[in-house]
């Protein structure tokens, strides 16, 4: 018999907050964390905006020597993991390290390190490249760093599937716990790709918004005039725990994880399949895994990127899965406020699902100024709303056609 899995800890850092409480309060207010890029001069770039983490000093959580050995994406992951572990009362508590895992998601990895050391190579030669280059850059470094810090010796790996990375990590953590491979899995995602090369690459794809003269309303999920996503940075970490283990130590339970679905469009490297076919199957698979009907869902945390193709495709896929019930759903996009944090996005959105279930509130999707006729569902456009949530679904749809869906439910003994 499969074991039940619950969420007992949450942690995040992103452009609207350096903690879950700060972030959640800001999101309910519709705070916009997007602004002109400050990490480098963006003047020559077609897109000049990002959801940057500001007023953060790594020295707050790491000594200078340790910080120098880590890329920003690993530092963000450690910050979020430390908050999640403290929230779960595991930071100081004894637990069986061999039964504790760490499964994380990341889409790009240490891009800042990659760019800096490439410059060293070209300007100073190969002998000047840092011996820390590979350990800082590799995409599993953050998961390894979290495991080292907290002594997590169970299943440990990193999922990399573009924008769906964190949902695939959460799904993998869920499965590991269901099948008894661990008692605790620290899971989530992180990204720190607000760098010249990353932004230039996305600009060349014409994936980013170029509404540089209107920064605060540039990210417009489900709006008729949306013109691309806005890159963000940050991390989200959740502690997933086997139910009986959590109960035995008296842990606070935010929500229960009840379903997971993963599919691939097998259609195009960036564009979604016609009618959101891959997303349809991912949601249907997750609902089937959860053993709930579409009518039992009250809320969807949408992928909601603010790109022309994604938002209409996701809307169509929701209509296909939920039929007439789609009109009764509350749907929102966290990316409207913090930008698209790529490999970290689904983890932050999973935290949003847990907080929505806990508080009975859903945050708004900001900047829906001219609603798109093709996007005609309820995207919570006019401010935060009260909602009694029993079941929440979180969508994540990545480049390459990778789709991941995770379902959360209000915990009942």
Number of C-alpha atoms within 10 A of each C-alpha: 6 9 16 16 27 29 27 25 27 33 30 33 27 30 24 25 21 22 18 24 14 14 22 21 14 17 26 17 14 22 20 22 23 26 21 19 17 13 13 10 11 17 10 8 14 18 26 25 31 30 27 26 22 14 7 10 8 15 11 9 14 14 10 11 9 12 15 13 17 21 25 26 30 31 25 29 30 27 24 28 32 23 23 26 22 15 19 24 17 19 16 9 10 8 15 13 16 15 17 24 29 29 31 38 38 33 27 22 26 27 24 21 23 17 16 13 21 16 13 15 15 11 10 12 11 12 9 12 17 16 10 14 18 15 18 25 25 16 25 22 23 34 29 19 18 26 23 11 12 18 16 24 16 21 19 20 20 25 24 21 25 22 29 33 33 37 35 32 29 32 24 21 28 28 18 22 25 20 14 14 17 25 26 34 29 29 34 41 41 39 33 31 26 24 18 16 14 17 23 18 13 18 18 13 10 15 20 27 25 21 18 15 11 12 18 20 19 25 37 32 35 35 24 19 18 26 21 25 29 32 30 27 27 37 34 38 35 30 25 32 31 24 22 14 14 20 14 8 12 11 19 15 21 23 25 23 25 26 23 28 24 23 19 19 24 12 14 11 12 15 16 26 18 13 17 24 19 25 32 22 22 27 29 21 20 23 24 16 15 19 11 15 11 19 14 13 23 19 24 22 25 26 27 28 28 30 22 20 18 24 25 24 23 27 21 24 22 26 18 18 18 20 13 12 15 24 14 14 20 23 28 26 26 25 30 32 27 31 29 27 32 31 36 35 34 37 35 30 24 27 23 25 26 25 19 26 24 17 13 14 18 28 28 26 28 30 22 22 15 12 19 18 11 14 18 16 20 14 25 19 20 13 15 18 15 11 15 16 23 19 25 28 24 25 26 30 32 25 18 19 25 25 29 33 31 29 26 27 22 21 18 8 5
